[in-house]
Structures are given as structure tokens and as C-alpha cells.
Amino acid sequence: MPDSVRPSALAARLCLIFGVVALLGLFVLPYGTLSRNFNAQSLLQRFPAGLTNFSGGEFESLPNVSVALTLGWLSLAALAASLFAAMRRTSWLWIAGLVTLIVSVTALVLFNRALSASVAELVAQGVRARRIPWTSGGAHLGLFLPMLAGAVTLFAGLSQSRQWWERLNRLRGLLVPLTAIALAIAVGAVVVLIVQPVPNGLDRPLSLGELLTGKVDVVWYVYTTLFAPVTNLQDLFSSLKLATPLIFAGLGVAFAFRAGLFNIGGPGQLTMGGIGAMLVGVYAPLPPLLLLPATVLAAAAGGAIWGAIPGLLKARFGSSEVINTIMLNYIASAIFIFMIGSSNFPFLGRTYNLPFKAQGFEAKSLEFQPGARLAPIAQWLTFERGDATFFSFGAVLAVLTFGALWFGLRRLSARLWIALAAAAVVGALTWNSVGVPVSAGFAASTLNASLLIGLACAALVGVLLWRTAAGYALRAVGLSPAAAEYGGISVGKNVVLAMTLSGALIGLGATHYTMGGALDEYRLKVSLPVNVGFDGIAVALMGQSTPVGVVAAAVLFGTVDTGGVNVDRVLDKVNKDIVTVLKALIVLFIAAGGFLSRRITNPPPLELEQQVGSGGTPSGNLPPGEVAREAATPLPNLGASSESIAQDVIAEKDNRTSPRDDQGSGTINEREDK
């Protein structure tokens, strides 16, 4: 088989590792969860047959999951074919991976459908949903690992194609954060295994097999609970509520990172953003049409001023922005407490009144004017029909319509306007007619329009950094200040600009808490969670200082924060602090580059990889004449110094390019000497 159509040795090795783990997990690990009670005690389905019951209760009629178990045998056959293809490095490796993935996903769907059918049958008999044990069932590691192995094998096999290799290579920046997440999950799993006993209602000691199975089940329960909010609409909104300020903080820190600066003053800039929003949102005598944007700009201005100060100090005096931003955090905190901590203060024997604090013992400002408040998103996306509340799919369908037309009409110059018009029509027709029922409390969610401001800021940061000359200058200063200055870029000016915009982005995060009422009131309160500014560092690192990465990392952190509350409520030895451990581990492993070698994070070209893997010469796609010339070229003298090699190369070039006289003897300089 030609080497140009074979998967690389590294790709085959990855397929072998994931395939063997999935093959063993199919028999050793639980196949699925049939039931789990409120104490996390479970009833587990094994493959190919058998149950493990940790609840201690008796179940009369079990769901019929025989079809899903039968597909488990097909998954086994597909995994075996994938292992054979990986060992032989065949061109059809991707087909084996695709079959494994399809069969595994089908088995998962049928397993969940069997549980749903049992639930529907009991509901039809008049049993209340909370008393049905199968509502908490789902897949387990025995089903999940073959899906993962199939996906890895699919893309590893497709990497043999140059086109697919280039596509996957563009996603190589995800390797470090994904590896860091995987390593953090592995270490966190060890912590859970050590500290959390197996939840069970049995009146006897667990056997060794039950103990090992129960430990694995506990780890699976913890992580599925941490990431479960993405599967529930109300929990998803709670996750986005926590993610919104992280988006602002992460963008601010990432913007400074791109300019070679470390902005650790997020808490102070967030505080000053809140103060700026309070001064305008409470006291500015503006009409509602102007008051709302003015309050948002005031929040940005407060953070920008607090970011510009260390930028100016670094540009003018060369002082460390790290030290200055840390010190300014304390100053901002003191100003914050001074303004809303008390209604008066003594000075030089006299007492002066302050108008900022609201009446009462709690340290908080007066309420923001109605025109300075950001509306909750849930109110926009819900409609009522009778006594029921529905979540509207109008926005989702409008976005899907826009995306489909934007990518489908690439050859039309007016595709933007066509896509926008079609999306507006679809949204208008479906906004109050197509949706799913939600609980009445869903409309009370405090996720507000500051999320949309954060997403807009992410888009603007991307355009500024990678589509403008100013962004190029900022990134050049971050990569090499000396080279940027040599190229005519003002380093000091860009340092001040970077710190100012970084502070403005973080300051905008205060709009979520003050204008959006995320703290249950439209006020600036002493309970403002300023530590979000520090969390932005972890978000920026995990997002690789890119806008899309920052948004994804913020949503991930918001999701696990929400899931950590549910873990804390059920388990007695594992609480929401496991989320803090995971975040710290992720930052640690990202700082270590995920312990990945340079060959993985920055691999050689595909042609060279294929030639070396086959034992041939790295000729790539060179013509035969060029291949012969490369083969005849002697290896460089590794024993010589680089200066000597450089001098030899220059001398050889001079001799090769110097003109000769008519007799072919001597150079022009030699003839002049004669």
C-alpha cells in the first residue's frame, strides 16, 4: 500500500490505546445506569448481562435493554476491526472508527429509549414521576468509552488525507487545554476515589468486585453531575449566569496577555467598573434612551481608568504592572467601602454626609433607575399559552437559518442581507408559537443582557487583534517589544492602550451584577464577587488567549460551578470544593503545556511524517530529479561551529556568483590587482 494513503504511526498508536481501553471497559466497567436514588445509590447494568445493585431495594419489572446489549456485541466487533486496522495501518481505519461510533451512539440511544418507555408505561398507570426509579438512569462508561474510541479512530484515520490533516492541524491549539482538562479529571478522580466511600444501602460488606465497581460509579456520578447542567435548560441558564462575568474577566486578561502584559488587577477594575456604573445609573438625569448606554460606558470607563494607571507607570517608568495592579486592587476596595459602607465620615473634626449608601444596615447603593437596567434574557425567550410557560425556539431557529444561508450562499454578494432577512422572518413567525414547556420559575432567571454585551466584546476583540493594524501592533509588542520598536511601533503607547482596554473589558463585567440584577437587586452591593477578576486568569489561560477559547472556557467553568452545587447536596465527603481543585489543576497543567512533546504540539509536515514512518527518505512530493539531488547532498558538518559553517557558505556563494574574465581565470578583483 502506498505510504501516502496510510495513517501515521502516531495516529495508529492513539487508536490502539483508546481501542484497547474501550474493549476492556466494555466488559469490566458498568454498561449503563438503570436507577439512582437521591442518595446516589445505583442499580447498574453490566455487559453482556447481569446487575450490580447498591440500593439494597428490590425492583419488580426492569426496563428491557436487550437490544442495547445486543448492539454492545456489535460495538465489540467494530472495536476489534479498529484495532486490526490500527495495527496494520490500513487506509480503511477511518471506516472502522465511523462504524464503531455509529453503533455505540445507536446503543446509547436505544438504552435511553428503553428507560423512557418504562417511565411512560408507569406514568400511564398513574405513578408519579418522582417515584419512578428509571428517570435517573442513563449511559455509563461501558457505553461511553466505545463512542470515544470510535471518534478518535475516525479522525485519526481521516488524518491520512492531506486535506483532513490540514483541517485537523488547524485545531492543534486545542491539544494543550483538552489534555490539561483530561489530566485534571484524572487527578480529581483519584481524589474522589480516596475520600468518598461507595454510597450503598446494603446490610453487608461489599465484595472486592462490588467495591471497585462502586468506586468507578462514584467517579462517573461526580463528573456526570458536574457537566449535567448543559442537558437541562434551567441549569444551563444558571451556568451562563455564572459564565457571563468570567467572559469579561477572561477577555480582559487575554487582551493583556496578547500584548505581553500580566493584568492581575481584575478585582480592582471590576470594582471601579461597578462604581462608575453606579454613579451614572443612579444619579445621571438622562432619558432612558441615553441612560442605558451611558451606564454601560461608565462601567467600561471605570475599569479603563484603573487599567490605564499601571499602563502609564510601566510605559513611563518601567515599573511592573503586576505589582501596580495588585496594589490598586486594595485602593479600589478602600474606595468601594468608603463610598457605600457608611452614610457619613469624620474629617478634621467635622462629619460629612455621603449620598451613596442606601438606608439600612447593609452596605449597598441606591437602586438603579429603571432606564439603566438590563432586561433578563428569560423574559425575551419565553411566552405563555394558557397557564403554561414555554421557552421559545424562535431565536434558535433564526440563528440556524442565518448560518445555513450564510454558508450556503457563498457565491452571492448579497448573502448577508438575504440571511438576515430570512432569519428575521423565521424568528418573527416562530417566536411565540414554537417552544418547549418550562417551569414557572424559569422566567425568574437573572441571566441578563450583559451576556450579549460579553459576546459582542469577544467578537470586537477578535476583529481588533487580528483584523486591524492596531491589533497587529499590540501583538507585535507582546511577541517582541524590541523588534516592534525597531519596526517603528511605539511600545509605550501600545502598553498603555492594552492595559486601558483590558481594564475596560473587566470593568464591563460589573454590568452583570449591578445593571443586570445578578445579586438579586439592581444595586451596587458589598457582596460584589470581585474574585471573578482572578478567575479570569484561569479562563484566559485555558482559552489560549483567544476570544472563542475564552468564551468556551467561561461556559465550562460556569457549568462545573453549577454542577458542583448538586454534588455538594448529595455526597457527604465530596463537595463543591472539587470544582476549585479541578480549576487549579487545569491551570497547572496548562502552564506545563499538558506535558505534551513538541512533536505533538508542533509536528513536522505530513509528507515528512509519512516518509519517516515508512522508513523511506523524506522526499515528500519532490520530482525525481530533486529527490536525487537531495540524496546526493552531504550531511552538514555537525562538529563545526555555526560561525565556521556560515563563513563557508558565504565563501561558496561568492565563488559561485563572482563573474569570470574571458579566459575564465580569476575574478574581477584579481584582474584589477594584476
N, C-alpha and C positions, 0 to 999 in steps of 0.2 A: 504493500500500500504506500503511495507517495507520502512523504513526511509532511507535505504542505496541507494535507487533509486529516491529520491526526491530532488529537488533543495533546497539549503539552504534558510533560512529566508531572509538573506541579498540579495541574488540573486533575490528572488521573489520581494522584495521591490524595487530594482532597475528597474526591468521590469515594475512594476506598475507605477513608476514615469515617466519613458520615454514613456510608452504606453499612459498614460493619457495626457501628453503634446502633443504627436503626434496626438491623437484623437481630441483634441481641436484645434490644429493648422491646421488640415485639413479643418475645417470649418471657422475658424477665420482669418487665415493668407492667403496671396496670394498663389495660386496653382502654377502659373508659370508666367514668363515674356514673353509677346508676342513681345514687341518692347521697345527699349530705345534709345533716340536720344543723340546727342553729349552734351546736357546739363543735362543729367541724368534723363530727364523726361520720364516716363514709361507708358506702356499700360499693365495692369495686368489682368490675367485670374483668376477668383475665382472658388471655388468648392462649390456646384455642377454645378453652372452656373453663368454667369454674368461677367462684365468687370468693371475695375476701370481705367479711362483714366486721366492721369496727363499731357499729352502733349498738350491737347486742340485742336488737329487736328482730322480730320475725316479719317477713314480707310474704304476703299470700300470692299475689299474681304479679310476676315480674314482667317488665317490658320485653317484647320479642325482638332481640337484637341479632337474630341468627343470620340475617342477610349481611349485616355489617361484619360479623365474624367470618362469614364466607369470603367476603372481599379482603379480609386480612390475609387469607391464603394467597389471593392474587397479588397483594402487596408483597408478600414474601417472595413469590416467583419473580416479580418485577425487580425487587432488590437484588435477587441472585443474578438476574440478567445484567443489571447495572454494574455489579461487582465484576462479572466476567468481562464486560465491555471496558471497564476501567483498567483491569489488569492487562488486557490486550491492546488498550488504547485505540479502540476501533472508532471508525467515523460515525457509527450509529449510537454512540454513547448518549447523545442528547435525546434520541428517541426513547431509550430505556429510561432516562430520567423523566421525560414527559409522561410516559405510561405510568411510572411509579407515582408521580404527582397526581395524575387524574384518578387513579384507583384509590389512593389514600384520601383524597378530598371527597370522593364519592362515598367511601366507607364512613367518613366523618358525618357527611350529610345524612346518610341513612341511619346512623346511630342516633343522631339528634331527632330525626323524624320518628323513630320508634318511640323515643321518650315522649315526644309531643303527642303521638297517637294515644299512648297510655293516659296522659294527662287529660286529653279531650274526652276519652271514654269515661274517666272518673267524674269529670265536670258534668257530663251529660247525666250521670247518675245522681247528681245533686251534692257531690263532695266539694267543699270549699277549697279553693286553690292553695291556700296556706297549709292545708292538711294533707296535700298530695306530696309524697316524697320525691317524685321524679322531676319536679320543677327545678331542682338544683343540680341535675345531672349534666353530663357533658363529656367531651373527649378527655383523654389522659395522655401520658407520654407515649404509650404504645401506639396510639394513633397519630400523635404529633410528629414523632421522630421520622417515620417514613415520608411524611409530607416534606419535612425539612431536607431529608436526604434526596428526595426527588427534585426539589427546587435547585439544590446545589449541583446535582448531576446534570440537570437540564442546562444551566448556564455554563457550567464547566465544559460540557460537550459543545455548546454553541461557540465557545471561545476559539475553536479551531478555525472558524471562519474569520477572515481578516476584518470584514465589516462588523461582525459581532464583537470581535476583540477590541476594535476601536470604540464601540459603544460602551462596552463594559469598562474599558480603560478610563473613560471619562468619569466613571463613578468611583474611581480608585480612592478619591479623597474620603469616601465613606468608610474605608477599611479601618482606620485608626479609631474613630468613635464607636463603630459597631463592635470592634474587638474589645475596646475598653468596656462597653456595656456587657458583653458576654463574660469577660473576666470578673467584672463586679458582681454579676449574677452568680457566678460560680463561687466566689468567696462568700457572698451573702448566703448562699445555700449551705455552705459549711457552718456558718454562724447559726442558721436556723436548725440544722441537724443537731448541733451541740446543745442549744439552750431550750428547745421546745420538745417536750415529750409527745408521744403519739396520742391524740385525742381518741378515747375509746370508752365504750360503755360495757365492756366485758367484765365478768366477775372472776376472771382467771388471768394469770400472767400470759403475756404474749410470747408465742414461739419465736425463734430466731428469724424465720421467714416472714412472719407477720410483723415483727419489729422493723425489719429492713423495708418491707413494703410500706408500712405506716410512715416511716421517716421520709421516704420518697414522696408519699402522698401529701405530707405536711408541706414539704418544699413546693410541690406543684400547687397546692392550695394557696400558699402565701403569694406566689408570683402571679397566678391567675387572678387573685383578688386585687393585687396591686395594679394590674393592667385592665381589669374588668370595666372601669368607667367608660372606656371607648365603646362598649357594647350597649350602654344604657344612655338614653337621651338626657335624662335629668342629671346623671352623674357626669356626662360629657360636658354639659354646661358648667357644672361645678369645677371641672378640670380646666376649662377655658377661662373661668373667672380667676383661678389661681395662676394661670399661664400669662394672662394679659400684662401684669406689671413686670413679669420676667422677660417678656418680649422687649419692652422698653429698656430695661436694665441691660439685657444681653446685647441689644443693638448699640447702646452707648459704649459699653466696654469693648465690643468688637470693633467699633469705629476707631477707638483709640489704639487698639492693637494693630490695626492696619497702618497706622501712622507711626508705629514703633513706640507707643506710649502705654503706660500701665495706669489706667484710671481706677484707683481704688476708693475714690470719693463718692461712690454711688449713694450711700446713706445721706450724706450732706446735700448732694444735688437733688435727691428726691425730696428731702425736707424743704429746701428752698423753693422747689417747684410747687409744693403744697402751699407754702406761704404766699408765693406770687399768685396762685390761683385764688386763694382766699381773699387777698386784698382787692382783686378785681371782681371776683364772683359775688362777694358780699356787699361791697361798698360802691362799685362803679355805677354811676347814674346813666346807663346806656340802654337803648331799646333792645329787646330780645334778639333781634336780627344781628346786632353787633356784639351783644354781651357774650354770647356763647363763643364765637371765635376769639374775642379779646381775652376771655378767661383761659382758653387753651394756650394762646400765645403767651400769656403771663406766666403760666406754668413752665413753658419752654424757656422763657426769659430768665426765670429764677434759677433754673438748673444751668443755663448757659453762663450766667454771671459767675456762678460758683465753680464752673469748669474753666472759665477764662482766666481766673486769678492764678491758679497753678501753671496754666499755659504761658501766661505773661512772665511769671517768675522763672520758668525754665528757659524761655526764649531770651530773656534779658540777662539773667544771672547764671543760668545753667544749673539751677537748683533742682533736686529730684522731685518729679511730680508725685512719686509715691508718698514721700514724707509730707509734702504740702497738702495733698488731698486727704490724708489721714488726719492731719491737724484741723483742716477745715471742716471735717465731719463733726468734731467736738464744738467748733464755733457755731455751726448751723444748729446743732442740738441745743446749745445755750440760747440762741436767738429764739428758737421754737418755744422753749419752755418759758422764756421771758414774756413772749407775746400772749400766749394763751394759758399760762399757768396761774396767773393771778390778774385781778382787775385793777390793781394799783401797785406802785412800787415806791419805796422811800429813796430820796436823793438829796444830800446836803441839808438834812433836817426837815425836808418837806416831803409830802406824799402826793404823788401824781397818779391820775387815773389813766387806765388803758381801755380803749373801746373794743378790744378784740375778743375777750373771753365772754362766753355766754353765761347767763345766770345759773347758779348751782355749784355743787362741789366738784363736778367732773371738769377736767381741763379740755375744753373744746371751743371752737369758734361759733359765731352765729351761723344760722342756716344760709346756704347759698340762695340767691334769688332764683325763682323758677326758670328764668331765661338762661341761667348759667348751668343748668343740669343736663346731663347726658341721659337719654332715654334708655331703659332696659331693652335688650335685644329680644327677649322673650315676648314682650308686648307687640313687637313688629311681626314676629313669626308665628303667632297663634291667632286662631279665630274660634268663635263659639257657634255651635249648632245645637239649639235646644239647651239642655243643661250640661252638655259635654263640651270639653275644651280640646281643640285639635292643634297639632303642630303642622304648620303649612309647609308643603313641599314646593311651593312656588319659587322660592329663592334657589333651591337646589336644581330644579328643572330649568330655571333661567340660566344658571351658570353652566349646566351641561349643554344647553342649546348654544350658548355663546362659544363654548370650547369646541363643540362639534363643527360649527360653521367656520370658526376661525382657522382650524386646521384643515377642514375640508375644502375651503375656497381659497387655497394658497395662490392660485394664479389670477385671482381677481384683485384689482387695485382697491375696490370699494368693499373688501370683505369686512373691515372693521365696522362700517356703518350698517351693513347687512346683518352682521352678527348681533350688534347692539339692538337693532330694531326687532329682530326675531326674538331675542332674549326678553325684551320689554313686553312684547305681545304674549309670549308664553307665561311670563311671570304674572301679568295682569289677569290672564284667563284662569290661572290655577291657584292664585294666592289665597283665595277664600273658599276654595272648593276641593282641593286635593290635599290630604294630610292624614295623620295618624292620631288617635286619641292619646292624650296625656293626662296626668293627674292635675287636679285644680291648683296644686301648689307650684306647678311648673312655671306659671306666669309670674310668680313672685321671685324668680331668679334675679340676682343683682348683676349678672353679666350684662355689661352696658356697651355703649357705642365706642368706648375707649379702645376696645379690641379692634374695631375697624380703623381707628387712628393708628394703632400699632402696626397693623398690616400695611397701611399706606406708608408709614415711615420705613418699613422694611423695603418696600418697592423703591422709595425715593433714595434710600441709602445704596441699594444696588445700582440704580441709574447713576448716582453721583460718583461712586467709586470706580465703576467700570465703563461708563459711557461719557465721561466728561474729562476735560483737560485738568480741572481742579482735582478730580479724583485720582488721575494719573500722578499728579504731583504729590498728593498725600501718600499714595502707596510707594512712590519712589523714595520719599523721605523715610518711610518706615523700613524699606529694604536696605537702604544705604544712604544716610544723611550726607556723607562726604561726596559720594558720586552724584547725588541730587544737587548739591551746591555747586559742584563742578559743572553740571549741566545747566546752570542758570536758575535753579529753583531756590526760592527763599525758604530756608529751613525754619527760621524763627517764625515767619508768617504762617507757615503750614502747621507748626506746632500749636500756635495759638488757635488757629482755625479748628484743628482737630479736637482740642480739649473743649473748645466752646460748643461745637456741635455735639460732642459726646455728652457733655453736661446737659444740653438742651433735650437730647433724647431721653436721658434718665429722668430729667425733671418732668417730662410729659407723663411719666408713669404715675405721678400724683393725681392726674385727672381721673384715673380709675377709682381712687379712694375718695376723693373729695367731690368732684363733679358727678361721678357715677354712682355714688352712694354705696360702694362696696363694703363700707364699715357700718352699714345699716342706717346711716344718716348722711345727708348732704352737708357735711361739715368737715372741717379740719380737726382731727381728734388726736389726743396724745397717744393713742394706741396705733398710730400710723406705723405699719411694719417696715421700718427703714432697712432692716436686714436684707430686704429684697435686693438692695444695691450690691451687697456682697454675693448673693446668689447669681447675679448677672455675670460674675466672673466665670463660674462653672458653666453657665449656659453658653457664654461666648466660646469657651474652650471646647465644649462638646460640639458646638455648631461650626467649628473650624473658622470662626470669624467671618462667616458668610450670612447674608440676610435669611436665605431659605433655611440654612442649618440652625440659625438662632431661633427661628420660629418653631421648627421641629423640636429642638431641644427644650424650649419653653413648654410646649404642649406635653412632651414626655414627662418633664418634671411636675407639671400640674396634674397629670394623670396619676402618677405614683403617689403624689401627696394626697389626692383624694382617696385612692385605694388604701393608703396606709391607715386612714381613719377606720375603714371597715376591718382591716386586720387587727387593729388595736381593740376593736369591740368584741371580737370572737375569741382570739387566742389569749392565753394568760401569761405566757412567757415572751412572746414576740409582740412588740407594739409598734407604733408609727415611727419610732427611732430607727427602725430598719431602713426607712427611706433616707434618713440622714447618712447612714452608713453607706448605702448604695451611691449616693451623690458624691461623697468623699472618695470612694473607691474609683468612681468613674473619672473624676478629676485626676487622681493619682495615676491611673493607667493611661490616660490621655497624655499627661506630662511625660510618661515613659514611652510614648509612641506606640502603645499597645504591645510592646515587646516584639514588634514585627521587624524583620530584617529589611534592609534596603532593597533586596531583590524582590520583595513582595510589594513594598510601597512605591518603588520606582524601578520597575522591571526593564530588562532590555527589550529591543524591538521584537515583534512577533517572528520575523524571519530568522533572526539570530537565535531566538529561543527554540524554534523548531529544528534548526540545523544542529545546534549543540545537543538537543535531546536525542537526535538520531545518530549522533556520533560522526556527522559529516562536518564539512567546513562551513563556516558562517558566511556563505556567499549570497544568501537571500535570493533576490530576483535579478542579479547581475548577469549580463550576457556572457557567453563562454570566453570571449577574449579578455574581459575584465576579471573573470574568475582566474584565468591562467596568470594574469599579471599580479593579482593579489597573492596567489600561491607562490610566485617566484620572488616576492618581496621579502627580504630577510627581516628577522625579528629585530627590534631595537636593542641596542646595547644597554642592558639594564644595569650594568656595572658602572657605566659612565655617569657623570653628573649632568643635571639638566642644562647647566651653562655650557658644558662642552658639546652636548648634543645640539643645542641651539646654534652655537658657533659653526659646527659642521654643516648644519642645514643651510645657514646663511651663505657660507662659503660655496657650497654646492650649487645653490641657486644663482649666485653671482657668476660662477664659472659657466653655468648653463645658459644664462641670458646675456652675457657680455658679447658684443659684436666682434668679429674677427676681421683681419685685413684680407686683401685679395689672395695672398699666398697662404692664408689660413694659419699664420704663425703670429702669436702674440695678440694682446688686446690693444685697444686704442691707447690706453695709458702707457703700455710698454712701447708702442711706436713713438709716442711723444717723448718718452725718456731716451729712446735711441736718437 
